[in-house]
Amino acid sequence: MILRDVLLFDRGETREGSIRVDADTGQILAVGDVEADADADESVVSLPGRTVLPGLVDAHVHFSLSGEVSVEEVVGMSDAELALVEARNARRTLESGVTGVRAMGARDIDPVLKRAVDSGDVPGPRMVANCRSITITGGHGHHLGREIDGPDDARKAVREQKKQGAEFIKFMTTGGVTTPGSDPDAVAMTDEELHAIVDEAHRRGVHAATHAHGGEGVKAAVAAGVDTVEHGTFLDDEAIEMLVAEDVTLVPTLCAPYHIIRNTEMATEESARKTRDVYERHIDSFRRAVEAGVRIAGGTDAGTPFNAHGSNATEVSFMAEYGMSEAEAIRAMTETAADAIGLEGAGTLETGTHADLVVVDGDPTDDVTLLNNPEAVLKGGELVAGSLPDAE
């Protein structure tokens, strides 16, 4: 199939052209000035006024959560119930135009969902999956995570996650907003625990991602060799300098506090109080990180309170509003996110990569909100949401 008369967005730039995709191989076959083969039985779809861009890649989602007020509502679910919830959220995510994600773990279900998606049994985006997040005893996310005490236990926890199918390791350097009694600004793990987790992850051939709000926690995690920092809410100048110097990717998840702030009357009292304390500081940290040249990858924290799956493209709008250009923000949630999470063949319109595409009516570099309502979503060259005009 050829999509022609379109604006192509790739690697932060737009140009007029056309693109050929093959649903049999699931790949992009050609990009640019593509002409139909007169001898081939190939459909050609004209899309004047539309833009074709890579499917969005969300570097931070929680398929086990569905925007509940408190994670306590999920803790009592059986594994079977949680698997059904994850399948529903994966489908919603794909249909919204997100064709790749890094699933941040809950019990050991995400790798199971990934296998079901890969086999075609369940509709969903391509996944880089985790099992359980590693946290201190009683720490942030302990409800669905793996609690540790000491560096030896931390190292064992990494090995357990890898054994269960984890493709990366996530750990909680600081406290969090949604866990009662947990301080987002305080470092929770010891340096020895941090170094043990990151070292063991790298020994096992996977990357390490850390939840970290406070600046001291970010600096401790970067010193330990972490690959991505999630949130980075209270960054000081030294933390930003370290992120740049060590080329650590920041996944700011601007969506997460926004949705709680918008719903404080329904949030738990503690979550609302913590979010009011962090919201403006989070935006300021993001702005300064962008200005300093920190590598940014788009991620939503979808599933956290009031943060619904399927509205993931909102993160692009926030990144564009708070410091990035529209093109930079889109690139952060396509190419950069795919590269940061190790999702090969995603995030670009390069020949030979996955034919995962989003079609929008207009130019998203002029109006990124167009991404909230794509006309069509293709995964592997097949239409999975929306519609395309009849072929010529």
C-alpha positions in Angstrom: 0.0 0.0 0.0 1.2 3.5 -0.8 0.1 6.6 1.1 0.7 9.5 -1.1 0.3 13.3 -1.2 1.2 13.5 2.4 3.5 15.4 4.7 6.0 13.1 6.3 7.3 13.7 9.8 10.5 11.9 10.7 13.4 12.7 13.1 12.1 16.2 13.9 11.6 17.3 10.3 8.7 17.4 7.8 8.7 17.0 4.0 6.2 16.3 1.3 6.2 12.8 -0.2 4.7 9.3 0.0 5.4 6.1 1.8 5.0 2.4 0.9 4.2 -0.2 3.5 3.8 -3.9 3.4 1.3 -5.6 5.7 2.8 -9.1 4.9 6.2 -8.2 6.3 4.9 -5.4 8.5 7.7 -3.1 7.3 8.1 0.2 5.6 9.4 -0.5 2.1 10.1 3.0 0.7 9.8 6.6 1.8 10.0 9.8 -0.3 9.0 10.0 -4.0 7.3 6.6 -4.2 5.5 5.6 -7.4 3.1 2.8 -7.8 4.3 -0.2 -9.8 2.1 -0.5 -12.8 2.5 -4.3 -12.9 1.7 -4.8 -9.2 -1.7 -5.1 -7.6 -1.0 -2.4 -5.0 -3.5 -0.1 -3.4 -2.7 3.7 -3.5 -4.4 6.0 -1.0 -4.2 9.8 -1.6 -4.2 11.8 1.6 -3.8 15.5 0.8 -3.6 17.8 3.8 -2.6 14.9 6.1 0.6 14.1 7.9 2.0 10.6 8.4 4.3 10.2 11.3 5.7 7.2 13.3 3.4 5.8 15.9 4.0 7.4 19.2 6.2 5.6 21.8 5.3 6.0 25.4 8.3 5.3 27.6 6.4 5.0 30.9 3.0 3.3 31.2 1.3 1.2 33.9 -1.1 -1.2 32.2 -2.1 -2.6 35.6 -3.5 0.7 36.7 -6.5 2.5 35.2 -6.5 5.9 36.7 -7.9 4.8 40.1 -7.8 7.3 43.0 -5.6 4.9 44.9 -3.5 1.8 44.0 -5.3 0.1 46.9 -8.2 -0.5 44.5 -5.9 -2.7 42.4 -4.0 -4.6 45.1 -6.8 -7.0 45.8 -7.2 -8.1 42.2 -6.3 -11.7 41.2 -3.7 -12.2 38.6 -6.4 -13.2 36.1 -8.4 -10.0 36.8 -5.2 -7.9 36.5 -4.3 -9.6 33.2 -7.7 -8.6 31.7 -7.3 -5.0 32.9 -3.9 -4.9 31.3 -5.3 -6.3 28.0 -8.0 -3.6 27.9 -5.6 -0.8 28.6 -3.2 -2.1 26.0 -5.9 -2.0 23.3 -7.0 1.5 24.3 -3.4 2.7 24.1 -2.8 1.2 20.6 -6.0 2.7 19.2 -5.0 6.1 20.4 -1.9 6.1 18.2 0.7 4.7 20.6 2.3 1.8 18.8 5.2 1.2 21.3 5.5 1.4 25.1 7.7 0.6 28.0 5.4 -1.1 30.5 6.7 -0.4 34.0 5.7 -3.6 35.8 3.2 -5.0 38.2 3.6 -8.5 39.7 4.8 -10.5 36.7 2.0 -9.9 34.2 3.6 -7.5 31.7 5.8 -10.1 30.1 2.8 -12.3 29.7 0.9 -9.5 28.0 3.8 -8.8 25.7 3.9 -12.4 24.5 0.1 -12.3 23.9 0.5 -9.0 21.9 3.5 -10.4 19.9 1.5 -13.5 19.0 -1.5 -11.5 17.8 -3.8 -12.9 20.5 -4.3 -9.5 22.1 -4.3 -6.1 20.4 -1.8 -3.8 21.8 1.4 -1.8 21.2 4.9 -3.2 20.9 6.2 -3.6 24.4 9.4 -3.5 26.4 8.2 -5.2 29.6 9.2 -5.3 33.2 8.0 -7.6 36.1 8.0 -6.0 39.5 9.5 -2.6 40.4 12.2 -2.9 43.1 11.7 -0.8 46.2 12.7 -0.7 49.9 10.5 -2.4 52.4 7.4 -0.2 52.8 8.7 2.1 50.0 7.0 3.6 47.0 5.1 1.0 45.0 5.6 -1.7 47.5 2.0 -2.9 46.9 2.8 -4.5 43.5 6.6 -4.4 43.7 9.5 -6.4 45.1 10.7 -5.1 48.5 14.4 -5.3 49.3 16.7 -4.7 52.2 20.5 -4.4 51.5 22.6 -4.7 48.4 22.7 -8.5 48.3 18.9 -8.6 48.4 18.8 -5.9 45.7 21.0 -8.0 43.5 18.9 -11.0 44.0 15.7 -9.0 43.2 17.2 -8.0 39.8 18.0 -11.7 39.0 14.5 -12.7 40.0 12.9 -10.1 37.6 15.2 -11.2 34.8 14.3 -14.8 35.4 10.6 -13.9 35.1 11.1 -12.2 31.8 11.8 -8.6 32.6 13.5 -6.7 29.7 14.6 -3.9 31.9 14.8 -3.2 35.6 12.9 -0.4 37.3 13.6 0.7 40.9 12.5 3.4 43.3 15.3 5.6 44.4 13.0 8.1 46.2 9.6 8.0 47.7 6.5 8.8 45.6 3.3 10.8 45.4 0.8 8.0 45.4 2.2 5.8 48.2 1.0 6.8 51.7 3.8 7.8 54.0 6.3 8.0 51.2 8.3 11.3 50.7 9.0 12.1 47.0 11.9 14.3 47.9 13.7 11.8 50.1 16.3 9.3 49.0 15.0 5.8 49.9 17.8 3.5 48.9 21.4 3.4 50.0 24.2 4.0 47.6 25.2 0.3 48.0 21.7 -0.8 47.0 21.6 1.5 44.0 24.9 0.3 42.7 24.0 -3.3 43.2 20.7 -2.9 41.2 22.3 -1.0 38.3 25.4 -3.2 38.1 23.3 -6.4 38.2 20.9 -5.1 35.5 23.8 -4.3 33.2 25.4 -7.6 33.9 22.2 -9.3 32.8 22.1 -7.2 29.6 19.2 -5.0 30.4 18.9 -1.3 31.1 18.0 0.3 34.4 15.3 2.9 34.9 14.7 4.7 38.2 11.7 6.5 39.7 13.3 9.6 41.2 11.6 12.8 42.2 14.2 14.6 44.4 17.4 16.0 43.2 19.5 14.1 45.6 17.9 10.8 44.5 18.5 11.7 40.9 22.2 12.4 41.6 22.6 9.2 43.5 21.0 7.1 40.7 23.1 8.8 38.0 26.3 8.2 40.0 25.2 4.5 40.2 25.1 4.4 36.3 21.3 4.4 35.7 20.1 4.7 32.1 16.8 6.6 32.4 15.4 8.8 35.2 11.6 8.9 35.5 10.0 12.1 36.7 13.0 14.2 37.8 10.6 16.5 39.7 13.0 18.5 41.9 16.1 18.8 39.8 18.8 21.1 41.0 21.7 22.5 38.8 24.1 19.7 39.8 21.5 17.0 39.0 20.9 18.6 35.5 24.7 18.8 34.9 25.1 15.1 35.8 22.2 14.1 33.5 23.9 15.9 30.6 27.4 14.7 31.4 26.4 11.1 31.7 23.9 11.2 28.8 21.1 9.9 31.0 17.6 10.2 29.5 14.9 12.0 31.4 11.4 10.8 31.1 9.5 13.7 32.7 5.9 12.3 32.8 4.3 15.8 33.0 0.9 14.2 32.6 0.9 12.6 36.0 0.8 15.6 38.4 -1.4 17.5 36.0 -4.2 15.0 36.2 -4.1 14.9 40.0 -4.1 18.7 40.2 -7.2 18.8 38.0 -9.0 16.4 40.2 -7.8 17.3 43.8 -11.4 17.1 45.1 -11.5 13.4 44.3 -7.8 12.5 45.0 -6.7 11.2 48.4 -5.8 14.0 50.7 -2.2 13.0 50.8 -1.8 12.7 47.0 -3.4 16.1 46.5 -1.2 17.7 49.1 2.0 16.2 47.7 1.0 17.1 44.1 0.3 20.7 45.0 3.9 20.8 46.5 5.5 19.4 43.4 3.5 20.7 40.4 5.2 24.0 39.6 8.6 22.7 40.7 8.2 19.9 38.2 7.5 22.2 35.3 10.5 24.4 36.3 12.8 21.4 36.5 11.6 20.3 33.0 12.2 23.7 31.5 15.7 23.9 32.9 16.6 20.4 31.8 15.5 21.2 28.3 17.5 24.4 28.2 20.6 22.6 29.5 20.3 20.0 26.7 19.2 17.0 28.8 18.0 14.2 26.5 14.2 13.9 26.9 12.0 10.9 26.1 8.2 11.2 26.2 6.4 9.1 28.8 3.0 9.6 30.5 2.8 7.5 33.7 -0.5 6.4 32.2 -2.6 4.6 34.8 -1.8 6.8 37.7 -4.7 8.7 39.4 -7.0 10.1 36.7 -4.4 9.6 34.0 -6.3 7.5 31.5 -4.8 5.2 28.9 -5.6 6.4 25.5 -4.9 10.1 26.2 -1.1 9.6 26.0 -0.6 12.2 23.3 -1.3 14.9 25.9 2.3 14.5 27.0 3.5 15.9 23.7 1.4 19.0 24.3 2.8 19.5 27.7 6.4 19.1 26.5 5.7 21.6 23.8 4.1 24.0 26.2 6.8 23.9 28.8 10.0 24.3 26.8 10.3 22.2 23.7 9.3 23.1 20.1 6.4 21.1 18.7 8.8 19.2 16.5 11.1 18.5 19.4 8.3 17.2 21.5 7.0 14.9 18.8 10.5 13.6 18.3 10.9 13.0 22.0 7.8 10.7 21.9 8.8 8.9 18.8 12.5 8.4 17.9 14.0 9.4 21.2 11.6 7.3 23.3 12.1 4.2 21.1 15.8 4.6 21.4 15.8 5.1 25.1 13.8 2.0 25.9 15.5 -0.2 23.3 12.4 -0.7 21.1 14.2 -1.5 17.8 12.6 -0.7 14.5 10.2 1.9 16.0 10.0 5.7 16.2 11.1 6.6 12.7 9.9 6.3 9.0 13.1 4.6 7.9 13.0 1.9 5.2 13.0 -1.6 6.8 11.5 -0.5 10.2 8.1 -1.4 11.5 5.2 0.1 9.5 3.7 1.6 12.6 2.1 4.9 11.5 -0.2 7.6 12.7 -2.2 9.7 10.2 -3.5 13.1 11.3 -5.5 15.8 9.4 -3.1 18.8 9.3 0.4 19.5 10.4 1.1 18.5 14.0 4.2 20.7 14.1 1.8 23.6 13.9 -0.8 22.0 16.3 0.3 19.1 18.4 -3.2 18.5 19.7 -4.0 16.9 16.3 -2.2 13.8 17.8 -5.1 13.5 20.3 -7.5 12.4 17.5 -5.6 10.5 14.7 -7.6 9.7 11.6 -5.9 6.3 11.3 -3.4 4.2 13.2 -1.4 1.4 11.5 0.6 -1.3 13.2 2.8 -3.4 11.0 1.1 -1.9 8.0 -2.4 -3.0 9.1 -5.1 -0.5 10.0 -5.9 -1.0 13.8 -7.9 2.1 14.4 -9.7 4.9 12.5 -10.1 4.7 8.7 -8.4 5.6 5.4 -10.1 6.8 2.2 -10.8 4.2 -0.5 -7.8 3.3 -2.6 -7.5 4.8 -6.1 
